[in-house]
Amino acid sequence: DPHGVVRNANPAAQAMLLGEVSAQPAKLLLSARSSWHHLAVLVNETFAAGQSLEAETTIDNEDRPSQRLHARTRLTAQGGRRSGLCVLFLEDLREVEARVRTEKLASMGRMSAAVAHEIRNPLSAISQANALLDEEVREPAQKRLTSMIEQNAQRLSRIVDDILNVARAQPSQGVGAATSLPLDQMVRQVTHEWSRQNQAERTLGVHAHAPVAHVGFDPEHLRRLLVNLLDNAIRHASGKPSSIRVITQPSGTEHIRLSVWSDGQPLEASVMRHLFEPFFSSESRSSGLGLYICRELCERYGAQIAYQRTRLDQREGNEFYVLMPSSSLSTGRAHPVQQSLSYPVVDSLATRTGGAGSTLSGDPPLATR
């Protein structure tokens, strides 16, 4: 009503607002909780405007995860006259996004089969013909043209691979077939190969501080996860020494944190809202599938991926981090759940030697090996 008193609520609305369903719920006052403030404001604005309104809001709960809701209002009428009541429709945005994601996956699944046959075969023919042509030409201008063809053919090939990787990342049922992998060993191996392929030995720094930790992941999928994050980082990093960092460290007693940090510019709010969506990219060179594949792989193995702006060695940067359940973590003591990067030694891939001590303010340094 105009005073913000909830006269009636169906079980779904009770579950969203209270976290539980009561057979005979007491009357609720929208102004009673600070987390409902935006809903109370929306109802008041509806009465003031005399028309239906809608908005998105977040309800922060103390005893359960926060909820993102889409709220829509409608004034009720009786006999052609307003009854003085407002109906508030609430919809969980996670369910909406899940439905949209399912539809996108179905579309990409159908498209993947077409991509494999309709694009890859002619693309291979183009690449082979261009390679033969490149052997015949001698003029620098013609060489530049064949080089341009090769680069763009490789770009198309990577896009095809990304699309097919999306299909492969989707398990037919249940979770993926996980292998207990030594995380630090895998990280060193993958980053060493990646840095050589991308000529980024001086750009990349690796800080492995989970020596006994094992994680449940398929080796190729863990490689794809880390390579995608590194490919994303190098596109936005400054290129200065240690402008990209890969860090592993325990997080609590049951998880390992794998972080990829780069000193790139802050992401715009419009970009952050769609970071892990398929085919979304802020630049034309990217297929927009790298981070999406990362998220799908994380969900498959019970891990979580997120982004945050983090300060490291007096430099602001972008951090993508993955929290993975540890299948073996015998450190002898519980580690605090990491909210930001924390490591004691700068160890560049180029030199593999220890440097000056470095920790983030407020984060206790982990023990060095």
For each residue, the residues with C-beta under 8 A, 3 or more apart:
1: 4 5 7 84 85 86
2: 44 47 84 86
3:
4: 1 29 30 31 40 43 44
5: 1 27 28 29 30
6: 9 27 28 29 30
7: 1 27 85
8:
9: 6 13 14 17 25 28
10: 13 14
11: 14 15 21
12: 15 16 90
13: 9 10 16 17 88 90
14: 9 10 11 17 18 20 21 22 25
15: 11 12 18 19 20 21
16: 12 13 59 67 69 90 92
17: 9 13 14 28 36 59 90
18: 14 15 21 22 25
19: 15 61 63 64
20: 14 15
21: 11 14 15 18
22: 14 18 25 26
23:
24:
25: 9 14 18 22 28
26: 22
27: 5 6 7
28: 5 6 9 17 25 32
29: 4 5 6 32
30: 4 5 6 33 36 37 39 40 43
31: 4 36 37 40
32: 28 29 36
33: 30 36 37
34: 37
35: 59 60 61
36: 17 30 31 32 33 39 40 59
37: 30 31 33 34 40 41
38: 41 42 55 57 58 71
39: 30 36 42 43 57 71 88
40: 4 30 31 36 37 43 44
41: 37 38 44 45
42: 38 39 45 46 53 55 57 71 73 88
43: 4 30 39 40 46 47 73 86 88
44: 2 4 40 41 47 48
45: 41 42 48 49 53
46: 42 43 49 50 51 52 53 73 75 86
47: 2 43 44 50 75 86
48: 44 45
49: 45 46 53
50: 46 47 75
51: 46 75
52: 46 72 73 74 75
53: 42 45 46 49 72 73
54: 70 71 72 73
55: 38 42 70 71
56: 68 69 70 71 93
57: 38 39 42 68 69 71
58: 38 66 67 68 69
59: 16 17 35 36 66 67 69
60: 35 66
61: 19 35 64 65 66 67
62:
63: 19
64: 19 61
65: 61
66: 58 59 60 61
67: 16 58 59 61 92 94
68: 56 57 58 92 93 94
69: 16 56 57 58 59 90 91 92 93
70: 54 55 56 90 91 93 96
71: 38 39 42 54 55 56 57 88 89 90 91
72: 52 53 54 88 89 91
73: 42 43 46 52 53 54 86 87 88 89
74: 52 86 87 89
75: 46 47 50 51 52 82 85 86 87
76: 82 83 85 86 87
77: 80 81 82 83
78: 81 83
79:
80: 77
81: 77 78
82: 75 76 77
83: 76 77 78
84: 1 2
85: 1 7 75 76
86: 1 2 43 46 47 73 74 75 76
87: 73 74 75 76
88: 13 39 42 43 71 72 73
89: 71 72 73 74
90: 12 13 16 17 69 70 71
91: 69 70 71 72 95 96
92: 16 67 68 69 95 96
93: 56 68 69 70 96 97
94: 67 68 97 98
95: 91 92 98 99
96: 70 91 92 93 99 100
97: 93 94 100 101
98: 94 95 101 102
99: 95 96 102 103
100: 96 97 103 104
101: 97 98 104 105
102: 98 99 105 106
103: 99 100 106 107
104: 100 101 107 108 278
105: 101 102 108 109 166 170
106: 102 103 109 110
107: 103 104 110 111
108: 104 105 111 112 163 166 167 278
109: 105 106 112 113 167 170
110: 106 107 113 114
111: 107 108 114 115 163
112: 108 109 115 116 163 164 166 167
113: 109 110 116 117
114: 110 111 117 118 119
115: 111 112 118 119 120 160 163 164
116: 112 113 119 120 160 164
117: 113 114 120 121
118: 114 115 121 122
119: 114 115 116 122 123 156 160
120: 115 116 117 123 124 157 160
121: 117 118 124 125
122: 118 119 125 126
123: 119 120 126 127 153 156 157 160
124: 120 121 127 128
125: 121 122 128 129
126: 122 123 129 130 149 153
127: 123 124 130 131 150 153 157
128: 124 125 131 132
129: 125 126 132 133
130: 126 127 133 134 146 149 150 153
131: 127 128 134 135 150
132: 128 129 135 136
133: 129 130 136 137 146
134: 130 131 137 143 146 147 150
135: 131 132
136: 132 133
137: 133 134 142 143 146
138: 142 143
139: 142 143
140: 143 144
141: 144 145
142: 137 138 139 145 146
143: 134 137 138 139 140 146 147
144: 140 141 147 148
145: 141 142 148 149
146: 130 133 134 137 142 143 149 150
147: 134 143 144 150 151
148: 144 145 151 152
149: 126 130 145 146 152 153
150: 127 130 131 134 146 147 153 154
151: 147 148 154 155
152: 148 149 155 156
153: 123 126 127 130 149 150 156 157
154: 150 151 157 158
155: 151 152 158 159 285
156: 119 123 152 153 159 160
157: 120 123 127 153 154 160 161
158: 154 155 161 162 287
159: 155 156 162 163 287 289
160: 115 116 119 120 123 156 157 163 164
161: 157 158 164 165
162: 158 159 165 166 287 289 290 293
163: 108 111 112 115 159 160 166 167 287 289
164: 112 115 116 160 161 167 168
165: 161 162 168 169 224 289 293
166: 105 108 112 162 163 169 170 278 289 292 293 296
167: 108 109 112 163 164 170
168: 164 165
169: 165 166 221 293 296 297 300
170: 105 109 166 167 296
171: 174 175 176 300
172:
173:
174: 171
175: 171 178 300 301 302
176: 171 217 218 221 297 300 301
177: 218
178: 175 216 217 218 301
179: 216 217 218 219
180: 214 215 216 327 328
181: 185 186 214 215 216 217 219 222
182: 185 186 213 214
183: 186 187 208 210 213 214 215 248 256 258 324
184: 187 188 208 209 210 211 213 248
185: 181 182 188 189
186: 181 182 183 189 190 219 222 223 226
187: 183 184 190 191 206 208 226 246 248 258
188: 184 185 191 192 206 208
189: 185 186 192 193
190: 186 187 193 194 222 223 226 227
191: 187 188 194 195 204 206 226 230 246 349
192: 188 189 195 196 349
193: 189 190 196 197
194: 190 191 197 198 200 204 226 227 230
195: 191 192 198 199 200 201 203 204 349
196: 192 193 199 201
197: 193 194
198: 194 195 230 234
199: 195 196
200: 194 195 203 204 234 244 349
201: 195 196 204 349 350
202: 241 242 348 349 350
203: 195 200 234 237 239 240 241 242 243 244
204: 191 194 195 200 201 230 242 244 245 246 348 349
205: 242 244 245 246 346 347 348 349
206: 187 188 191 245 246 247 347 349
207: 245 246 247 248 343 345 346 347
208: 183 184 187 188 211 247 248
209: 184 247 248 249 250 343 344 366 368 369
210: 183 184 213 248 249 250 256 329
211: 184 208 369
212: 328 329 330 331
213: 182 183 184 210 248 250 256 326 328 329
214: 180 181 182 183 326 327 328 329
215: 180 181 183 222 256 324 325 326 327
216: 178 179 180 181 301 302 324 325 327
217: 176 178 179 181 221 222 225 301 303 324
218: 176 177 178 179 221 222 301
219: 179 181 186 222 223
220: 223 224
221: 169 176 217 218 224 225 297 300 301
222: 181 186 190 215 217 218 219 225 226
223: 186 190 219 220 226 227
224: 165 220 221 227 228 293 297
225: 217 221 222 228 229 293 294 297 298 322
226: 186 187 190 191 194 222 223 229 230 246 258 260
227: 190 194 223 224 230 231
228: 224 225 231 232 290 291 293 294
229: 225 226 232 233 260 290 294 320
230: 191 194 198 204 226 227 233 234 244 246 260
231: 227 228 234 235 290
232: 228 229 235 236 260 290 291 320
233: 229 230 236 237 244 260 261 262 264 318 320
234: 198 200 203 230 231 237 244 262
235: 231 232 283 285 286
236: 232 233 262 264 265 318
237: 203 233 234 240 243 244 262 263 264
238: 243 263 264
239: 203 243
240: 203 237 243 263
241: 202 203 348 350
242: 202 203 204 205 245 313 346 348
243: 203 237 238 239 240 262 263
244: 200 203 204 205 230 233 234 237 260 261 262 263
245: 204 205 206 207 242 259 260 261 262 312 341
246: 187 191 204 205 206 207 226 230 258 259 260 261
247: 206 207 208 209 257 258 259 261 341 343
248: 183 184 187 207 208 209 210 213 256 257 258 259
249: 209 210 256 257 259 335 338 342 343 366
250: 209 210 213 253 255 256 257 326 329 331 335 338 366
251: 255 256 257 323 335 336 337 338
252: 255 334 335 336 337
253: 250 329 334 335
254: 325 326 329
255: 250 251 252 323 324 325 326 337
256: 183 210 213 215 248 249 250 251 323 324 326 329
257: 247 248 249 250 251 321 322 323 324 338
258: 183 187 226 246 247 248 321 322 324
259: 245 246 247 248 249 319 320 321 322 341
260: 226 229 230 232 233 244 245 246 319 320 321
261: 233 244 245 246 247 310 312 317 318 319 341
262: 233 234 236 237 243 244 245 317 318
263: 237 238 240 243 244 315 316 317
264: 233 236 237 238 317 318
265: 236
266: 309 316 318
267: 271 272 275 307 309 318
268: 271 272 282
269: 272 273
270: 273 274
271: 267 268 274 275 282
272: 267 268 269 275 307
273: 269 270
274: 270 271 277 280
275: 267 271 272 280 291 307
276: 291 292 294 295 305
277: 274 280 288 292
278: 104 108 166 288 289 292
279: 287 288 289 292
280: 274 275 277 288 292
281: 284 286 287 288
282: 268 271 286
283: 235 286
284: 281
285: 155 235
286: 235 281 282 283 290
287: 158 159 162 163 279 281 290
288: 277 278 279 280 281 292
289: 159 162 163 165 166 278 279 292 293
290: 162 228 229 231 232 286 287 293 294
291: 228 232 275 276 294 295 320
292: 166 276 277 278 279 280 288 289 295 296
293: 162 165 166 169 224 225 228 289 290 296 297
294: 225 228 229 276 290 291 297 298 305 320 322
295: 276 291 292 298 299 305
296: 166 169 170 292 293 299 300
297: 169 176 221 224 225 293 294 300 301 303
298: 225 294 295 301 303 304 305 322 324
299: 295 296 302 303
300: 169 171 175 176 221 296 297
301: 175 176 178 216 217 218 221 297 298 324
302: 175 216 299 324 325
303: 217 297 298 299 322 323 324 325
304: 298 322 323
305: 276 294 295 298 320 321 322
306: 320 321 323
307: 267 272 275 318 319 320 321
308: 319 321 340
309: 266 267 316 317 318 319
310: 261 316 317 318 319 340 341
311: 314 315 316 317 340 360
312: 245 261 315 317 319 341 360
313: 242 346 358
314: 311
315: 263 311 312
316: 263 266 309 310 311
317: 261 262 263 264 309 310 311 312
318: 233 236 261 262 264 266 267 307 309 310
319: 259 260 261 307 308 309 310 312 340 341
320: 229 232 233 259 260 291 294 305 306 307
321: 257 258 259 260 305 306 307 308
322: 225 257 258 259 294 298 303 304 305
323: 251 255 256 257 303 304 306
324: 183 215 216 217 255 256 257 258 298 301 302 303
325: 215 216 254 255 302 303
326: 213 214 215 250 254 255 256 329
327: 180 214 215 216
328: 180 212 213 214
329: 210 212 213 214 250 253 254 256 326
330: 212
331: 212 250 335
332:
333:
334: 252 253
335: 249 250 251 252 253 331 338 366
336: 251 252 364
337: 251 252 255
338: 249 250 251 257 335 341 342 363
339:
340: 308 310 311 319 360 362 363
341: 245 247 259 261 310 312 319 338 360 363
342: 249 338 359 360 363 364 365 366
343: 207 209 247 249 358 359 365 366
344: 209 357 358 359 365 366 368
345: 207 354 355 357 358 368
346: 205 207 242 313 354 355 356 358
347: 205 206 207 352 353 354 355
348: 202 204 205 241 242 351 352 353 355
349: 191 192 195 200 201 202 204 205 206 352
350: 201 202 241
351: 348
352: 347 348 349
353: 347 348
354: 345 346 347
355: 345 346 347 348 358
356: 346
357: 344 345 365
358: 313 343 344 345 346 355
359: 342 343 344 363 364 365
360: 311 312 340 341 342 363
361:
362: 340
363: 338 340 341 342 359 360
364: 336 342 359
365: 342 343 344 357 359
366: 209 249 250 335 342 343 344
367:
368: 209 344 345
369: 209 211
